[in-house]
């Protein structure tokens, strides 16, 4: 029992960091991620209007790259660009559906 207490005491900051990270992800992670992704999508659309990004695929690639950079800075493990791409694609689809008629009803093809 003393060995367990010593281990916890020596690793207390790491344990607190892990618990805090899990609580953050559970409570705010999804809303924060979606807000950050949508803001980057709008920025990509702005760059497309300025002629920097030419196609929708370039906008998606730019958004994925920027999200990947942000998540790496936050030291979030196990996130790859390949894992982010379907999420960003889904968020683009949801945004187009909402802009279409103001409802999320799968009215776009």
Secondary structure as UniProt FT lines:
FT   HELIX           2..10
FT   HELIX           12..24
FT   HELIX           25..29
FT   HELIX           30..49
FT   TURN            50..51
FT   HELIX           56..73
FT   TURN            74..75
FT   TURN            77..78
FT   HELIX           81..101
//
